[in-house]
Amino acid sequence: MDSHDEELPLVADSSPVQTPKQNHARDVHILSSAFLLIFLAYGAAQNLESTLNTEEDLGTTSLGILYLSFTFFSLVASVVVRRLGTKNALVLGTTGYWLFIAANLKPTWYTMVPASVYLGFSASIIWVGQGTYLTSTARSHARDCNLHEGTVIGNFNGEFWGMFASNQFVGNLISLAMLSDGTEGSTSGTTLLFVVFLCSMTIGTILMCFLTKRNHNAEEGAQDSSVGLYSTVVSLSKSLITLLFDARMLLTIPLIAYSGLQQAFVWAEFTKDIVTPALGVSGVGGAMAVYGAFDAICSLAAGRLTSGLTSITLIVSGGALIQAVVFLWLLLIYRLTSGVLGIMYPLLMAAMLGIGDGVFNTQLNALLGILFKHDTEGAFAQLKVWQSGSIAVVFFVSPYISLKAMLVVMLAALCLSYAGFLLLTLKVEKAFSSSS
């Protein structure tokens, strides 16, 4: 039932086993590289928003608007992806990131706000497209090569998220190198930086065009064009709503929301209240580079270790424990100090937070790919709705809440989400084991 469009070329191909292996691996490499090039620019720019665009909190407000738009459009992203096909959705999704970076060349309310709203739409379709495309590719690879589906999904997610997480390392090193002479407030320094970012995004967009079309849902929609857009919207909207009545999704949503909270905590609170006082504004790039490096390493390792629900449970438990230690450390023990320890503590915490983020990214995507085989677009749309919604909340409340209060919220959210996740594993473990 999954990816029947992949079977046709195999019938005519003289080497039906070797070619799919090469094509599947090629597509994962291209997808991962394209996202790295696009998000090394966007990620570094996002980290600088609150520093560069300080007038009337333009940077922070723009990010809040962006993720609020992201949340809204994620509700209908599965419709757009189904109609366009995953490859076309991925290419279209890159345009919003390009426009957002371009708006930073002349940051005003008239450029940043419209760019943020459009990026919310673009981000929703590129991420639903990414999750659907990667899962479809993994399933095709597992079927064509007679491999365990859960293992392949884990490996492919590990490669993608490992490459993706490297964007924080590479992008922030570029920012650190280009702004290290104190030019972060000058027009010439930031203009050159954003021009470099635009070039990186352009290459990433071109790479995306070389992906193989492999979305069977889009072809089905094309074959049944008489149904019309309205019927498609109604059908997929029902599908999205139906997932909210699925106990598996309801138990997964708290962990999805927490994954967004912990990312926004790093971007909005950790860099502002922990890194900047200890290392200065110029140290934010270095700390986020450490965060990205450990995020990437952990993503690769976690993906390789993923083979099914049991391994996902163990890996998520480790990531949750590591982040809980950081929150408790900050809440009960940490004090700003001078000397080597004053420098090492924020970097160590950045590394630990990066490990946790790598765990949640790889395992949530693998979990949704494994549990929701028949509604992949809807499942990944739910992922982005709840994840981006929680990120938006943090950006909007960040100016009005203390660090200690935020840490208490993070600990409570972590405990609640982890409890729901454990209940999920108990509920579906037998069904998953039998299907494996």
Beta strands, then each sheet from edge to edge (+ up, - down):
end
